[in-house]
């Protein structure tokens, strides 16, 4: 009897705490609405991710209790976007359909409070944002094992959008199916990138089972849900959305499997003090052209974190280069270096400056 009474007393305490949390959330929402009214009057930008980062860093730094910081960040991100949706709804286009890893990235960055619109292709994401049918778009740009997502790079040159933010998501691939045992899986569907990232496991444990390419991991999940004996390589989110079993978890080639995503927008991101800038340029066909164009960065002591080349598709063996540099376009030395690059390039485009993000979302 004492145990029953003790349990009831503890549950009553939890109820009181929950009531207090609810009351405080509503108080916060009231203040958020006041902030929104002030922003309207001053024509200020509603969405300020740098302010959110400052809050999260402060709260996780203050947290000395049992509650895990990763979960704390997730909860407060949901609070931020629920509050923001009271001020102004945010519309986000992402490479769909629902349950793709890009969908997961959009949820991590914008939370479930945003209106998320799946797009059929990466180009569709760009077109939706440029037409202002969505304020932001989310696209994959690079995987730690498979390298750059070339199609995203190729599409950039056709639009005048800004890279607004970046985020990195740890990718865990799972073999999903309506059946429960590996021996019952007669064919496997997935996107070619996901298949490549799981090649070692597939060759070891599913040798001889047909592997079929699909346009997305979400499309693979729908096929696994509809076809008897079919499996799909996909996310935990896909398993939940399509009611699939985990035949095997974490089948990726390496456990350090991370994909970088970019958030694109018609709006530029303000300087934060710890930024990166993505630029694209084309070279004259002459000896030493690449050396000449990179020299201004060396002179300005600017670090290049990545350089990638892609065929220009104008003529054979003609290329454009994508370079990520440390710093914001509003930094004096970055602007000076960019001016130097323009002198030696046949085409130069600043694709955006955005906050540097080195934290990997689990």
C-alpha positions as CSV (number, residue, x, y, z in Angstrom):
1,X,0.0,0.0,0.0
2,X,2.9,2.3,0.8
3,X,4.3,1.8,-2.7
4,X,1.0,2.7,-4.3
5,X,0.8,5.9,-2.2
6,X,4.4,6.8,-3.0
7,X,3.8,6.3,-6.7
8,X,0.7,8.5,-6.6
9,X,2.6,11.2,-4.8
10,X,5.3,11.2,-7.4
11,X,2.8,11.2,-10.2
12,X,1.0,14.2,-8.6
13,X,4.4,16.0,-8.6
14,X,4.9,15.3,-12.3
15,X,1.3,16.6,-13.0
16,X,2.1,19.8,-11.1
17,X,5.4,20.2,-13.0
18,X,3.6,19.6,-16.4
19,X,1.0,22.2,-15.5
20,X,3.7,24.7,-14.8
21,X,5.5,23.9,-18.1
22,X,2.2,24.4,-19.9
23,X,1.6,27.7,-18.2
24,X,5.1,28.9,-19.1
25,X,4.8,27.8,-22.7
26,X,1.7,29.9,-23.1
27,X,3.4,32.9,-21.5
28,X,6.3,32.4,-23.9
29,X,3.9,32.3,-26.8
30,X,2.3,35.6,-25.7
31,X,5.7,37.3,-25.6
32,X,6.6,35.8,-29.0
33,X,3.5,37.4,-30.5
34,X,4.6,40.7,-29.1
35,X,8.0,40.2,-30.7
36,X,6.2,39.5,-34.0
37,X,4.2,42.7,-33.8
38,X,7.4,44.7,-33.2
39,X,9.1,43.0,-36.1
40,X,6.2,43.9,-38.4
41,X,6.4,47.5,-37.4
42,X,10.2,47.7,-38.0
43,X,10.1,45.4,-41.1
44,X,12.6,43.0,-39.4
45,X,13.2,39.5,-40.5
46,X,10.9,37.0,-38.6
47,X,13.2,34.0,-38.7
48,X,16.6,34.4,-36.9
49,X,18.4,31.1,-36.6
50,X,21.5,32.8,-35.1
51,X,19.4,34.0,-32.2
52,X,18.1,30.5,-31.7
53,X,21.6,29.1,-31.7
54,X,22.6,31.6,-29.0
55,X,19.6,30.5,-26.9
56,X,20.4,26.8,-27.3
57,X,24.1,27.3,-26.5
58,X,23.2,29.2,-23.4
59,X,20.7,26.7,-22.2
60,X,22.9,23.6,-22.8
61,X,25.7,25.4,-21.1
62,X,23.5,26.1,-18.0
63,X,22.1,22.5,-18.0
64,X,23.6,20.7,-15.0
65,X,20.8,18.2,-14.5
66,X,19.9,14.8,-15.7
67,X,18.1,15.9,-18.8
68,X,20.2,15.2,-21.9
69,X,21.4,18.2,-23.9
70,X,20.6,16.6,-27.3
71,X,17.0,16.1,-26.3
72,X,16.9,19.6,-24.8
73,X,18.0,21.1,-28.1
74,X,15.3,19.1,-29.9
75,X,12.5,20.2,-27.6
76,X,13.5,23.9,-27.7
77,X,13.7,23.8,-31.5
78,X,10.1,22.6,-31.5
79,X,9.2,25.4,-29.1
80,X,11.0,28.0,-31.3
81,X,9.1,27.0,-34.4
82,X,5.8,26.6,-32.7
83,X,6.2,30.2,-31.4
84,X,7.4,31.4,-34.8
85,X,4.3,29.9,-36.5
86,X,2.2,32.2,-34.3
87,X,4.1,35.2,-35.6
88,X,4.3,34.0,-39.3
89,X,4.2,30.6,-40.9
90,X,7.3,29.3,-42.6
91,X,7.0,27.3,-45.9
92,X,9.9,25.0,-46.8
93,X,10.4,22.9,-49.9
94,X,12.5,19.8,-49.7
95,X,13.6,16.9,-51.9
96,X,10.7,14.4,-51.3
97,X,8.7,12.5,-50.9
98,X,8.1,12.3,-47.2
99,X,10.6,10.1,-45.2
100,X,13.6,10.9,-47.3
101,X,16.7,11.9,-45.5
102,X,16.2,15.4,-46.9
103,X,12.8,15.4,-45.2
104,X,14.5,14.4,-42.0
105,X,17.0,17.3,-42.4
106,X,14.2,19.8,-43.0
107,X,12.5,18.5,-39.8
108,X,15.7,18.9,-37.9
109,X,16.4,22.4,-39.1
110,X,12.8,23.9,-39.2
111,X,10.9,21.5,-36.9
112,X,7.4,20.0,-37.5
113,X,5.8,23.5,-37.0
114,X,6.9,24.6,-40.5
115,X,4.8,23.8,-43.6
116,X,7.0,21.3,-45.4
117,X,6.3,20.8,-49.1
118,X,7.9,17.7,-50.8
119,X,9.4,18.4,-54.3
120,X,9.9,15.7,-56.9
121,X,13.5,16.7,-57.9
122,X,16.3,19.0,-56.6
123,X,15.6,21.3,-59.5
124,X,11.9,21.5,-58.3
125,X,13.2,22.7,-54.9
126,X,15.1,25.5,-56.5
127,X,12.2,26.5,-58.8
128,X,9.8,26.5,-55.9
129,X,12.0,28.8,-53.8
130,X,12.8,31.1,-56.7
131,X,9.1,31.5,-57.5
132,X,8.5,32.3,-53.8
133,X,6.1,29.5,-53.3
134,X,8.4,28.5,-50.4
135,X,10.6,30.8,-48.3
136,X,13.3,28.1,-48.0
137,X,14.5,24.9,-49.6
138,X,16.5,22.0,-48.4
139,X,18.8,20.0,-50.7
140,X,21.6,17.4,-50.2
141,X,25.1,18.6,-51.2
142,X,27.6,16.1,-50.0
143,X,28.0,12.7,-48.3
144,X,31.1,11.9,-46.2
145,X,31.5,8.5,-48.0
146,X,30.2,9.1,-51.5
147,X,31.3,12.7,-52.1
148,X,29.4,15.6,-53.7
149,X,25.8,15.4,-54.9
150,X,26.7,16.6,-58.4
151,X,23.2,17.3,-59.5
152,X,22.8,19.9,-56.7
153,X,26.0,21.6,-57.8
154,X,24.9,21.6,-61.5
155,X,21.5,23.2,-60.7
156,X,23.1,26.1,-58.7
157,X,24.4,27.8,-61.8
158,X,20.9,28.1,-63.3
159,X,19.4,30.1,-60.4
160,X,20.2,33.2,-58.4
161,X,19.4,31.9,-54.9
162,X,21.5,32.2,-51.8
163,X,22.8,29.4,-49.6
164,X,21.2,30.4,-46.3
165,X,22.5,27.7,-43.9
166,X,24.1,24.3,-43.8
167,X,23.5,21.3,-41.5
168,X,25.0,17.8,-41.2
169,X,22.9,14.7,-40.4
170,X,24.3,11.4,-39.4
171,X,22.8,8.9,-41.8
172,X,21.8,5.5,-40.5
173,X,20.5,3.1,-43.1
174,X,18.2,0.2,-42.3
175,X,16.9,-2.8,-44.1
176,X,13.1,-2.4,-43.9
177,X,10.3,-4.8,-44.9
178,X,6.9,-6.1,-44.1
179,X,8.7,-9.4,-43.3
180,X,10.9,-9.8,-40.3
181,X,13.8,-12.1,-41.3
182,X,16.6,-11.6,-43.9
183,X,15.9,-14.9,-45.6
184,X,12.3,-13.7,-46.4
185,X,13.6,-10.7,-48.3
186,X,13.6,-11.5,-52.0
187,X,14.5,-8.1,-53.5
188,X,15.7,-4.8,-52.2
189,X,14.8,-1.3,-53.4
190,X,16.6,2.0,-52.7
191,X,18.2,5.1,-54.1
192,X,21.6,4.5,-55.8
193,X,23.4,6.6,-53.1
194,X,21.9,4.6,-50.3
195,X,22.8,1.4,-52.1
196,X,26.4,2.5,-52.5
197,X,26.6,3.5,-48.9
198,X,25.5,-0.1,-47.9
199,X,27.4,-2.0,-50.5
200,X,29.6,-4.0,-48.1
201,X,26.8,-5.2,-46.0
202,X,24.6,-6.1,-49.0
203,X,27.5,-8.1,-50.6
204,X,28.2,-9.9,-47.3
205,X,24.6,-10.7,-46.2
206,X,22.3,-10.3,-49.2
207,X,24.5,-11.7,-52.0
208,X,22.4,-12.8,-55.0
209,X,19.3,-10.8,-53.9
210,X,18.3,-8.4,-56.7
211,X,19.0,-4.7,-55.8
212,X,16.8,-2.3,-57.7
213,X,17.3,1.5,-58.0
214,X,14.5,3.9,-57.1
215,X,14.2,7.7,-57.3
216,X,14.3,8.0,-53.5
217,X,14.5,6.0,-50.3
218,X,10.9,7.0,-49.7
219,X,9.9,5.5,-53.0
220,X,11.7,2.3,-52.0
221,X,9.8,2.2,-48.7
222,X,6.4,2.5,-50.5
223,X,7.4,-0.5,-52.8
224,X,8.5,-2.5,-49.7
225,X,5.2,-1.8,-48.1
226,X,3.2,-2.8,-51.2
227,X,5.1,-5.8,-52.5
228,X,5.4,-9.2,-50.8
229,X,8.9,-10.1,-49.9
230,X,10.3,-6.7,-50.9
231,X,12.8,-4.8,-48.7
232,X,14.0,-1.2,-48.8
233,X,17.0,0.6,-47.5
234,X,15.7,3.6,-45.6
235,X,15.4,5.7,-42.5
236,X,13.8,5.2,-39.2
237,X,11.3,7.8,-40.2
238,X,10.4,5.7,-43.3
239,X,9.8,2.7,-41.1
240,X,7.3,4.7,-39.0
241,X,5.5,6.3,-41.9
242,X,5.1,3.1,-43.9
243,X,4.7,0.6,-41.0
244,X,7.8,-1.4,-41.9
245,X,9.8,-3.8,-39.7
246,X,13.5,-3.3,-39.1
247,X,15.0,-6.5,-40.6
248,X,18.5,-5.1,-39.9
249,X,19.6,-1.7,-38.4
250,X,22.6,0.4,-39.3
251,X,23.8,-1.4,-42.4
252,X,25.9,1.5,-43.8
253,X,29.5,0.7,-44.9
254,X,30.9,2.9,-42.2
255,X,29.4,4.2,-39.0
256,X,30.8,7.7,-39.7
257,X,28.2,8.3,-42.5
258,X,27.2,12.0,-42.6
259,X,25.4,14.0,-45.2
260,X,25.6,17.7,-45.5
261,X,22.5,19.6,-46.5
262,X,22.1,23.2,-47.7
263,X,19.2,25.5,-46.9
264,X,18.6,27.9,-49.9
265,X,16.6,31.1,-49.9
266,X,16.0,34.3,-51.9
267,X,17.3,36.1,-48.8
268,X,20.9,36.3,-47.8
269,X,22.1,35.4,-44.3
270,X,23.5,38.2,-42.2
271,X,27.1,38.0,-40.9
272,X,27.6,36.0,-37.7
273,X,31.3,36.1,-37.3
274,X,31.8,32.4,-38.0
275,X,30.7,31.9,-41.6
276,X,31.5,30.2,-44.9
277,X,30.9,31.4,-48.4
278,X,30.2,29.3,-51.5
279,X,31.3,30.6,-54.8
280,X,31.3,29.3,-58.4
281,X,33.7,30.4,-61.2
282,X,34.8,29.4,-64.7
283,X,38.4,29.7,-65.9
284,X,40.0,30.9,-69.1
285,X,41.6,28.0,-71.0
286,X,45.2,28.9,-70.4
287,X,48.2,27.6,-68.4
288,X,48.2,28.5,-64.7
289,X,44.6,29.7,-64.8
290,X,43.6,27.9,-61.6
291,X,46.7,29.1,-59.8
292,X,46.0,32.7,-60.7
293,X,42.4,32.5,-59.5
294,X,43.3,30.9,-56.1
295,X,46.2,33.3,-55.4
296,X,44.0,36.1,-54.0
297,X,42.8,33.8,-51.3
298,X,46.4,32.9,-50.3
299,X,47.3,36.6,-50.2
300,X,44.3,37.4,-48.0
301,X,45.1,34.4,-45.7
302,X,41.7,32.9,-46.4
303,X,41.2,29.2,-45.9
304,X,39.6,27.1,-48.6
305,X,37.6,24.3,-47.0
306,X,36.5,22.6,-50.3
307,X,37.0,22.8,-54.0
308,X,35.0,20.8,-56.5
309,X,34.9,20.8,-60.3
310,X,32.0,20.0,-62.6
311,X,31.8,19.9,-66.4
312,X,30.4,23.2,-67.7
313,X,28.3,21.2,-70.3
314,X,29.1,23.9,-72.9
315,X,32.0,22.1,-74.5
316,X,34.2,19.1,-73.9
317,X,36.8,19.3,-71.1
318,X,35.5,22.7,-70.0
319,X,34.8,23.0,-66.2
320,X,33.3,25.2,-63.5
321,X,34.7,25.2,-60.0
322,X,32.8,25.4,-56.7
323,X,34.9,26.7,-53.8
324,X,33.9,27.0,-50.1
325,X,35.9,29.6,-48.2
326,X,36.0,30.6,-44.6
327,X,34.4,34.0,-44.0
328,X,31.4,36.1,-45.0
329,X,31.0,38.1,-48.2
330,X,30.7,41.2,-46.0
331,X,34.1,40.6,-44.5
332,X,36.5,43.1,-46.1
333,X,39.3,40.6,-46.9
334,X,36.8,38.2,-48.4
335,X,35.3,40.9,-50.6
336,X,38.9,41.9,-51.7
337,X,39.8,38.3,-52.6
338,X,36.5,37.9,-54.5
339,X,37.4,41.0,-56.5
340,X,40.7,39.4,-57.4
341,X,39.0,36.2,-58.5
342,X,36.7,38.1,-60.8
343,X,39.7,39.5,-62.7
344,X,40.9,36.0,-63.7
345,X,37.6,34.3,-64.3
346,X,35.3,34.2,-67.3
347,X,32.3,33.8,-65.0
348,X,31.9,34.2,-61.2
349,X,28.9,33.8,-59.0
350,X,28.6,34.2,-55.2
351,X,26.2,31.5,-54.1
352,X,25.8,32.6,-50.6
353,X,27.4,33.2,-47.1
354,X,26.0,31.2,-44.2
355,X,26.8,30.3,-40.6
356,X,29.5,27.6,-40.4
357,X,28.0,24.4,-38.9
358,X,30.3,21.7,-37.6
359,X,27.9,19.9,-35.3
360,X,26.5,16.6,-36.6
361,X,22.8,16.0,-35.8
362,X,22.3,12.5,-34.6
